[in-house]
Amino acid sequence: PSAILKELLTSCGYDISNIPVYSSGEERHSKNSGKLFSIVKKNENVDIASWMHVGDNVHADILNAKKLGINTLHADWSEYNHGISNHWKAKDIIGESICKTLLLKQVSAFHQNDPLNEIGFKVFGPLLLGYVSWLANQLKIHKIDKALFLARDAHLIYKI
């Protein structure tokens, strides 16, 4: 509902006290059908040529808005814009999930803008996890109950 959207925007620092917020659920029309844009135009009486609609959905946010003459900006940086998951086809569901998660903006909270930390988090973490998962699977397949790591370099792998 629009009240929740307003609360969310306000909590992010936006002053929207005099700005209407439209919710497709409340209006009972969607951007996907194109009708929500028409409702906003009618209610606000603002020339569509002066609008700029930003959205991540190519069909609803970009194509439908353009059909009405609305300027658009595709939010291809959106965390929801990394394609449709085919996890049900993948043999490595955990690996795919980890890779998709690492693409999310929220992940940056875990590496505090430190490039080396980020490389460890996004590259070596998944690499080592993949290796250790493979190794554990090999140990299980070959019924090996103990693995020995004979180099200092393997200390981290041993800990994992």
C-alpha positions as CSV (number, residue, x, y, z in Angstrom):
1,P,0.0,0.0,0.0
2,S,1.0,3.6,-0.6
3,A,1.3,4.3,3.2
4,I,4.0,1.7,3.5
5,L,5.8,3.0,0.4
6,K,5.7,6.5,1.9
7,E,7.0,5.3,5.2
8,L,9.9,3.4,3.5
9,L,10.8,6.4,1.3
10,T,10.7,8.8,4.3
11,S,12.9,6.4,6.3
12,C,15.4,6.6,3.5
13,G,15.6,10.4,3.8
14,Y,13.1,11.5,1.1
15,D,10.7,14.3,1.9
16,I,7.6,13.2,0.2
17,S,5.1,15.0,2.5
18,N,3.4,16.7,-0.5
19,I,4.0,14.1,-3.1
20,P,1.4,11.4,-3.9
21,V,2.5,7.8,-4.0
22,Y,0.6,5.3,-6.2
23,S,0.2,1.7,-5.4
24,S,-1.0,-0.7,-8.1
25,G,-2.8,-2.7,-5.5
26,E,-4.8,0.3,-4.3
27,E,-5.4,1.5,-7.8
28,R,-6.3,-2.0,-9.0
29,H,-4.3,-1.4,-12.2
30,S,-0.6,-2.1,-12.9
31,K,2.3,-0.8,-14.9
32,N,2.4,-4.1,-16.6
33,S,-1.0,-3.4,-18.2
34,G,0.0,0.3,-18.7
35,K,-3.2,1.5,-17.0
36,L,-1.4,2.8,-13.8
37,F,0.5,5.4,-15.9
38,S,-2.9,6.6,-17.3
39,I,-4.3,6.9,-13.8
40,V,-1.4,9.0,-12.6
41,K,-1.6,11.2,-15.6
42,K,-5.3,11.8,-15.1
43,N,-5.0,12.5,-11.3
44,E,-1.8,14.7,-11.5
45,N,-2.6,16.5,-14.7
46,V,1.1,16.7,-15.6
47,D,2.3,16.6,-19.2
48,I,3.7,13.1,-19.9
49,A,6.6,14.6,-21.9
50,S,8.0,15.9,-18.6
51,W,8.0,12.6,-16.8
52,M,11.0,10.3,-16.2
53,H,10.1,6.8,-15.1
54,V,12.9,4.7,-13.6
55,G,12.3,1.0,-13.3
56,D,14.0,-2.5,-13.5
57,N,11.3,-4.4,-15.4
58,V,11.9,-4.0,-19.2
59,H,8.2,-4.7,-20.1
60,A,6.3,-2.9,-17.4
61,D,8.7,0.0,-16.6
62,I,10.3,0.7,-19.9
63,L,8.3,-0.6,-22.9
64,N,4.8,0.2,-21.5
65,A,5.9,3.7,-20.4
66,K,7.5,4.5,-23.7
67,K,4.3,3.4,-25.6
68,L,2.6,6.3,-23.7
69,G,5.4,8.8,-24.6
70,I,7.0,8.7,-21.1
71,N,10.8,9.1,-20.9
72,T,12.4,6.1,-19.2
73,L,15.6,5.0,-17.5
74,H,16.2,1.2,-17.2
75,A,17.5,0.4,-13.7
76,D,19.8,-2.3,-15.0
77,W,21.8,-1.9,-11.8
78,S,18.9,-3.3,-9.8
79,E,19.6,-6.3,-7.6
80,Y,16.5,-8.0,-9.1
81,N,17.8,-7.6,-12.6
82,H,20.2,-10.5,-12.9
83,G,18.0,-12.7,-15.0
84,I,15.6,-15.4,-14.1
85,S,17.1,-18.2,-12.0
86,N,17.3,-21.6,-13.6
87,H,18.2,-23.2,-10.3
88,W,15.8,-26.0,-10.9
89,K,18.0,-27.0,-13.9
90,A,21.3,-26.5,-12.3
91,K,23.3,-29.5,-10.9
92,D,25.0,-27.1,-8.4
93,I,22.1,-25.2,-6.8
94,I,24.3,-24.1,-3.8
95,G,27.0,-22.8,-6.1
96,E,24.5,-20.9,-8.3
97,S,22.9,-19.4,-5.2
98,I,26.3,-18.3,-3.8
99,C,27.2,-16.7,-7.2
100,K,23.9,-14.8,-7.5
101,T,24.1,-13.7,-3.9
102,L,27.5,-12.2,-4.4
103,L,26.1,-10.0,-7.2
104,L,23.7,-8.3,-4.8
105,K,24.4,-4.8,-3.6
106,Q,23.8,-5.7,0.0
107,V,26.9,-7.9,0.0
108,S,29.1,-4.8,0.0
109,A,28.2,-4.4,3.7
110,F,30.4,-7.4,4.5
111,H,33.6,-6.1,2.9
112,Q,33.7,-2.4,4.1
113,N,35.0,-0.9,0.9
114,D,38.4,-2.6,1.2
115,P,39.4,-4.0,-2.2
116,L,41.5,-6.9,-0.8
117,N,38.7,-7.9,1.6
118,E,36.2,-7.7,-1.4
119,I,38.4,-9.9,-3.5
120,G,38.6,-12.4,-0.7
121,F,34.9,-12.3,-0.2
122,K,33.8,-12.5,-3.8
123,V,36.6,-14.5,-5.4
124,F,38.7,-16.6,-3.0
125,G,35.8,-17.4,-0.5
126,P,33.6,-19.1,-3.2
127,L,36.7,-20.6,-4.8
128,L,37.8,-22.2,-1.5
129,L,34.3,-23.2,-0.7
130,G,33.9,-24.9,-4.1
131,Y,37.2,-26.7,-3.6
132,V,36.4,-27.9,-0.1
133,S,33.0,-29.0,-1.2
134,W,34.5,-31.0,-4.1
135,L,37.1,-32.5,-1.7
136,A,34.5,-33.5,0.9
137,N,32.5,-35.1,-1.9
138,Q,35.6,-37.0,-3.1
139,L,36.4,-38.2,0.4
140,K,32.8,-39.5,0.8
141,I,32.7,-41.2,-2.6
142,H,36.0,-43.0,-2.0
143,K,35.1,-43.7,1.7
144,I,38.1,-41.9,3.0
145,D,37.6,-40.8,6.6
146,K,40.8,-38.7,7.1
147,A,42.5,-36.1,4.9
148,L,46.0,-34.8,5.6
149,F,47.2,-31.4,4.6
150,L,51.0,-31.3,4.5
151,A,51.7,-27.6,3.7
152,R,51.3,-24.4,5.6
153,D,49.4,-23.1,2.6
154,A,46.7,-25.6,3.3
155,H,46.1,-24.3,6.8
156,L,43.1,-22.2,5.7
157,I,41.6,-25.2,3.7
158,Y,42.0,-27.4,6.8
159,K,40.1,-24.8,8.9
160,I,37.3,-24.6,6.4
